[in-house]
């Protein structure tokens, strides 16, 4: 199987603008995305989504998307209260599951989705929008799903410091896989 993971970085919007045929192209490919993907109307139908703690799972746009598209819903298993995830699982019992990669970093869910795809045995895995932060591009102002998003919160660091940290964490990630 072949999977493309659409992250929220600016390259996702750029890719979708440059490739208008994406919705009909690659019929045998699975489209995965995360968190606020449903706010970007240019994405193709998403087959699997990982929903993090920051997402309001009572958002009617999200629930309507799941109903209309039969999207598989995946949560990362955490040790904290999972009541909200279990509530959504009650609404979509046949399409909700949990996973745990045991990989943690500041660079987001998208990289753990890559590991999840590897563990599931995907033959080809493509990514777009796993951009990290770029010092000169002010990446936080161009999120593909949320527009102006403060990436990862403040972390007690300046934007430049966050850029350097995420760069180092991407190096660790690529070494890990």
C-alpha positions in Angstrom: 0.0 0.0 0.0 1.0 3.6 -0.5 0.3 6.4 2.0 0.7 10.2 1.8 0.7 12.0 5.1 -0.5 15.6 4.9 0.9 17.6 7.8 -0.1 21.2 8.7 3.1 22.9 7.5 3.0 25.5 4.7 4.2 23.1 2.0 0.9 21.3 2.1 -1.0 24.4 0.9 1.7 25.1 -1.7 1.5 21.5 -2.9 -2.3 21.5 -3.2 -2.2 24.8 -5.1 0.4 23.5 -7.5 -1.3 20.1 -8.0 -4.9 20.7 -8.8 -5.4 17.1 -9.9 -4.6 15.7 -6.5 -8.2 14.6 -5.8 -8.3 12.2 -8.7 -4.7 11.2 -8.9 -3.2 8.1 -7.2 -6.4 6.0 -6.8 -4.6 3.3 -4.9 -3.1 5.6 -2.3 -4.3 6.2 1.2 -4.5 9.8 2.4 -3.7 10.5 6.0 -3.7 13.7 8.0 -4.0 15.1 11.5 -5.7 17.5 13.9 -7.3 20.4 12.0 -7.1 18.8 8.5 -10.9 19.3 8.0 -10.4 23.0 7.9 -8.5 22.8 4.6 -11.0 22.3 1.9 -8.4 21.6 -0.8 -7.2 18.3 0.8 -8.4 15.1 -0.9 -10.7 12.8 1.1 -8.8 11.8 4.2 -8.9 8.0 4.9 -7.2 8.1 8.3 -6.7 11.0 10.8 -4.8 11.2 14.0 -6.5 13.6 16.4 -4.5 15.2 19.2 -5.5 16.6 22.6 -5.7 20.2 21.3 -8.6 19.4 18.9 -12.2 20.1 20.0 -13.8 16.8 19.2 -17.3 18.3 19.6 -16.6 20.6 16.6 -19.6 19.9 14.3 -17.4 20.5 11.2 -15.1 17.7 12.4 -17.9 15.3 13.3 -19.7 16.0 10.0 -16.4 15.3 8.1 -16.1 11.9 9.8 -19.7 11.0 9.1 -19.5 12.1 5.4 -16.2 10.5 4.6 -16.0 7.4 6.8 -12.6 8.5 8.0 -10.7 6.2 10.3 -10.0 8.1 13.6 -6.9 7.3 15.5 -5.7 8.6 18.9 -2.3 8.4 20.4 -2.6 6.4 23.6 -1.7 8.5 26.6 -1.7 7.9 30.3 -3.8 10.9 31.1 -7.6 11.0 31.0 -8.9 9.5 27.8 -12.6 10.2 28.4 -12.9 12.5 25.4 -11.4 9.9 23.1 -13.7 7.2 24.4 -16.7 9.5 23.9 -15.8 9.9 20.2 -15.2 6.2 20.0 -18.8 5.7 21.1 -20.0 7.8 18.2 -17.7 6.0 15.7 -17.1 2.5 17.2 -16.1 0.8 13.9 -13.6 3.5 12.8 -11.8 4.5 16.0 -8.6 3.0 17.3 -5.5 3.9 19.4 -1.8 3.6 18.8 1.5 4.2 20.6 4.8 4.4 18.8 6.9 5.1 21.9 8.6 7.9 20.0 8.4 11.4 21.4 9.6 14.8 20.2 8.6 18.4 19.8 8.0 18.1 16.0 4.5 16.8 16.2 2.1 14.0 15.4 3.1 13.8 11.7 6.4 12.2 12.4 4.7 9.6 14.6 2.3 8.9 11.8 5.3 8.0 9.6 6.4 5.5 12.3 2.8 4.2 12.5 2.7 3.7 8.7 6.0 1.8 8.9 4.7 -0.4 11.8 1.6 -1.2 9.7 3.8 -2.3 6.8 3.1 0.4 4.3 5.2 -0.1 1.1 5.5 3.6 0.2 5.2 6.5 2.6 5.1 10.1 1.3 4.9 13.2 3.4 4.1 16.8 2.8 3.7 19.5 5.4 6.1 18.1 8.0 8.1 21.3 7.6 9.3 22.2 11.0 10.2 25.8 11.5 12.4 28.0 9.2 14.1 31.0 10.6 13.5 33.3 7.6 10.1 32.0 6.5 8.2 32.7 9.8 6.5 29.3 9.4 4.1 30.0 12.2 2.1 32.5 10.1 1.4 30.0 7.3 -0.1 26.8 8.8 -2.1 24.9 6.2 -4.9 24.0 8.6 -5.0 26.8 11.1 -3.4 29.8 9.4 -1.6 31.7 12.1 -0.5 29.1 14.7 2.1 29.3 17.4 4.0 26.1 16.6 4.3 24.0 19.8 3.3 26.8 22.1 6.0 29.1 23.5 8.2 26.4 24.9 10.0 29.2 26.8 12.0 29.9 23.7 12.4 32.5 21.0 11.3 31.7 17.5 14.9 31.2 16.4 15.6 28.9 19.3 12.5 26.8 18.4 13.8 26.7 14.8 17.1 25.2 15.9 15.5 22.8 18.3 13.1 21.4 15.6 15.9 21.1 13.1 17.9 19.0 15.6 14.8 16.9 16.4 14.2 16.2 12.7 17.8 14.9 12.4 17.1 12.6 15.4 13.8 11.5 13.8 15.4 10.6 10.4 18.2 8.7 12.2 15.6 6.9 14.3 13.6 5.6 11.3 
